[in-house]
Amino acid sequence: MLKPLIGNGLLTSEGSFWLRQRRLSQPAFTKEKINTYSVAIRHVISEIISEWKPRVEQNLPINVTKETYTIALRVVTTTLFLSTIKHQEEKLRLNIYSIMEKIMFRAHRAIPLPFWLPLLKHLSERRAIREVLNYINKIIDERRLMKSTETNDDLLNMLMNVKDIDTGEKMSNEQLRDEIVTLFIAGFETTAVTLAYTLLLLAQHPKIKDTLLDELKLTLKGEQPNMENIQRATYLDAVIKESLRLYPAAWQISRRPMIKENLGNIRIPAYSGIMIPIFALHRNPIYWQNPEKFIPERWIKDGKTIDPEPFTYLPFGAGQRICIGERFAIVEIKFALVLIFNHFNLAPIPVEPIELDTLITLKPQKEISLVFVQK
């Protein structure tokens, strides 16, 4: 379903090709490399948050759904391409949302229809995919034409120049495009919805939010967030983990066994499709006490964050195919929360059920709007 958009990127490729691409891409997501992007991440988020001030001063609600998309989209374009796309942000956001919506519509059809059929929905989806790919291809082509002395220290440049340790080969243009599109799509939408859900949960639970603010005041002491000081914020880590437990952006994943397996009394044939319902797993009372409640304290013991039982918590998947951008996403969310609460507080709201859309990512059906208060 995703191949028309992301081709043979890390999400869809398999076997030896996937392993090669994973090895080529991994150096771009080390702790040291992410640290080099932290200044740019902080600058982008601070710039967007500063634009909220006039609305905050007038007690107008902030459309958190839209603003977190803007944050995540601008961060990913800045770190991927060292460029901003302010004039195209809304168009890209709508195109990507449209693509995801139509992919899920095709996936849920009782009788799947070939994507090549010239149906209106198919034509609309192909047009949106073409616009996103044209944007990515244009940036790659422009970078190829740059002189070596003009190249940028961004993810695109790193992926263009990384070599396979066995063959010495670089990525082809097609491979590079597929990986960039994969990182572009996966790198902003999941982060955006997670940040939006986290802000909503904190507005619904003011005591938890106040505990978080007290920790940030004590541990960061008014400093700007960086890779070192955010590691001291244990409760911040727990808040994000609990948000991801309740509302995992990747709410289900699929796997396919290469050989026949037995799961308890269930026989699973080789190559059969298996869907893992992460949303349900994260709320299973067998593994979680009060699974429907937002309780960050469940993640803390003796002042440190703890790990859950293996394979009961999978917001980024597990095993060798665990999300390559996990560390990047967590750092971005932590920076965003710290910077937001450096400037604003959140007005409390009642705890109400959230109606969800189970698209490629888990989205709220209605846009989230919250009222912030100037500190």
N, C-alpha and C positions, 0 to 999 in steps of 0.2 A: 504493500500500500504506500509506503514512504519512498520507494525507489524512484518514482518520477521526479521527486524533489531532491533527494540527497544521494541518489545513485548508489555507489558502493562505498559509502562512508562507514565509519566505525559502527554506527547503529545497525547497518543492514548487511555488511560483508561478513564472511565466515571463513573458517579454516586457515590455511597458510597465508592467504591474502590479508585477512583480518589481522593476523599476528604481525605481519610485516608492517602494516599501517599503524598498528598500536605502538610498535617499537619506534617507528619514525616520529609519531606524535607525542609520545610520553615525555621527552625532554622539555617540551613547551609548558608542562604543568607541574614541574618540580616546585618544591617550597621556595627555592632560591629564585627561580624564574618568576613566580607569582609575586615575590617581593619586589622585583624590578617594576612590576605594573602597579604597585600599591599607590604610588604617588598620583598616577594618572586616574586610577579608580577613585581616589579621595577627591581629586579636583573635579571630576565629572559629577559626582554625587553632590558635592558642595554647591556647584553651579546651579544644579536643578533645584535643590532645596531653597536656595536664595530667592528663586522665582516664586516661592509659595508665600513669601512674607506679606505682600499686599492683601492677599485673600485671608491670611490668618488674622491680620490686623482688623479686617472687617467682619471677623467671625463667620466667614464663608466656609462651607465644607470643601475639603480637598478630595478630588476624585482619585483615590488611592490606586484603583485598578489601572487607570491610565498613567498616573505618575510613576508607578513602579515599572510599568512597561517602558516608559521613557528612560528611567534610570538604567534598567538592564540593557536596553537596546543601545543606548549611548555608550555604556561601559564596554559592551562587546565590540562595537565598531571602533572604539578608541584603542582597545588592546589588540584587536585583530589587525586593524589597518592603520592605526595612528591617525585616524581621520574622524570627523563628525559628519552627521547626515541630517542636521536639524531640519533642512528643507524637505527631506524625504521620510522623516520618521513616521508620520501618521500614515502615509501611503504604504510603507513597508509593513507596519503593524497590522493594518487592515488586510493586506494581501496574505500575510502569514496566518492570521486568524481565519480568513476565508478558506485557505488551503487545508488547515487542520480540521475545520468543520466539515468540509466536503469529503476528506479522507475518511472520517468517522462515519459519514452518511453511507459511503460505499461499503465500509467494513460491516455495517449493521444490516445491509440488505439481505433479505431471506434468500434471494437468488442473485449472486454477484454478476454484474455485467462487465464485459471487457472495457477497459479504460479508453480504448481507441474508438469506441462508438461515439458518434458526434452528437451526444446529448447536451442540452444546455448547461447542466451542472458540470459535465466533463469539460466542455469548452471554456467555461468560466474558470474552472480549476487550472486548466492548462495555461490560460492567459496569466493568471496570478503567479503560477510557477515560473513562467517565462520571464516575467518582470523581475522576480527575485533573483533568478539565475543570471539575467542580463546585468543586474547591478553588481553581483559578485564577480562575474567574468570581466566586467569593465575595470574593476579595481585590480584584478590579477594581471590583466593585459597592460595596464598603466605601470604596474610595478615591474613587469618584465622589461619594459623599455627604459627604466631608470638606470643610470650609471651606477657602478658598484659604490662609488663614493657618496651617492645620494640615498642609499638604502636605509630603511628605518629599522629600529630595534623593536619590532612588534612580532606578534605570533605569525602573521603571514610571511614575513621575511625569514623567520626561523624555519617554518615548514618548507619554504622554497629551497632552503640551503641544506637541510638535514640530509644525511646520507645513510643508507642501509649499511650496518656494520659488516654484513657478510658479502654484499655485492658491490658496495660503493655507489649504488644508484640513488638518484634523487627521485622524488615523486614526479610522475608525468603531470601534464596540465590537467588532464581529466581527474586523476587521483587528487591533485591539489584542490581542484574545485569542489569535489565531493566532500573532502574533509573540512574545507572552509565553510561550506553550506551546512554541514552537520554541526560544526561548532557554533555557527551563527544562529541556527534554529534552536538547538538544544541549550546554547549558552545564554539565551536571554529569556525565553518564555518560562521555563521552569523556575528560574531565579525570580522573575517578576511576580509570579503567582504566589511563591513561597513568602516573599517579602510582604505582599498584600495580606495574606492570611495571618502572618505574624503580627502585623500592626492591628488588624481587626481583633485578634485574640487578646492583645494587650489592652485595647480599648474596652473590651468586654470584661476584663479582669483587672480593675485598677490597683488592687493590692499587689498583684504579681508585677504589674508595671512599675509601681513605686519601689518594690524590692529591687527590680532591675536598675532603676535610676539611682538608687542608693549605692548599688555595687559599682556602677559606672563612675559615680562621683568619687568613690573611695579608691578604685583601682586605676582609673585613668587620670584623675586629678586635673581635669580640664585639658589634658593633652589631646591632640588630634590622634585618631586611631592609626596604629601601625601594626605590622606583623608581630611585634613583640608584646605590646601592651594589651592587645585584644586576647592574647593567650591567658592573661591573668583574670579575665572576666568569666569566671566559671558559670555564674547564673545566666549570663548572656548565651553561652553555649547550650545550657540546658533549655532555655526558652526556645531556641531555634530547633533543637532536637525534638522537643515536644510539639512544636508547630508542624514539623515534617512528619511526625507520627500521626497526628490527627488529619492533616491534609497533604499527603504525599503528592507532589506534582505529577510524578510518574506513578499513577494509581494502579497500574497493572503492567506486567511485562510478560513476554512470551518466551518460551524455551522449547527445544526439540531434542530429545535424547537420541544419541547416535546408535545406541544398542537398546534392546528391550530391557525394561526395568520392572521391579515390583515395588509398589508403594503401599506398605501394609498388605491388605488383601486385594489391592487393585493391580492388575497387570497393565503395563504401559508398553505398547508396541514401539519398536524402533521408528524414529523419524515422525512420530505422532506429535501434533501440536499441543502444547500445554500452556494454559494461561495461569499466571500467578497473581491472585487478587491482593495486591499490597494494601490497598485501603482496608479491606476486610481483615487481613492479617494483623494490621496495626491496631485494630479495635477488638481483637479476639480476647474475651475474658479469661481464656485459658492461660494467656501469656501476660495480660495486663490487668492490674487492679483499677477499678473505676475507669474503664477504657475510653468512655465518652467524655471524660473530664480533662480539662487543661491543667496539668499538674507538673510544672517543670522540676519540682523537687524530686520526682521519681528518678531523675537522672543524676542526682548528687549523693555522694556518700563520703563522709570524712573530708568535706571541703573540695572534693574532686568529682569531675563527671565520670560516670561509669558506663560500661558497655552492657547492652541487654543480652539475653540468651541468643546464641548464634541462630541466624536466619529467622528471627522474629521481627526484625526491624530492617527494612530494605528500601529506604527512600532513594538510594542511588544504585540499587541492584546489589549483587554480591558476586564473589568468585572472580575469575580472570576478566570477566566482562563488566566489572563494576565501572560506574561512570568515570571517565577520565578527568572530567572537570569538577569533581566533588569538592576538592580543596578550594578551587577558584570560586565556586558558587558560595561556599560558606564564608570565605573571606569577604566577598562582596556584600553579602547580607549583613554580616557583622559591622562592616564599615558604614553601611547605609543606616542601620539602627542607631549606632553611636552618633553619627552626624545629625540625624534627625532629632535625637533627644538632647543634643548639645544646644539646639536652637528652640525646640518646641516641646510642649507637653501634649498629652492626648486627653481630650474630653471623654469621660466614661460614657458607655452606651450599654443598654440591656443585653443580656445573653440571649440570643435568639438563634434558632436553627438556620443554617446556611443552605440554600438550595443550590445544588451542584450540577454542572454539566460535565459528563464523562467523555470528553473529547480525547485527543492524543494526550493532553495534560488535563488535570483536574481543575476546572475553572468554576468560579461562582457564576450562577445564572444571571444575577444582577450585579452591576458595577458597585464596588465598595466605596462609599464616601464617608470620610471621618472629619471631625472638627479638631483642629490643633490650636493650642494656646501658646502665645509668645512667652518665652521665659523672661 
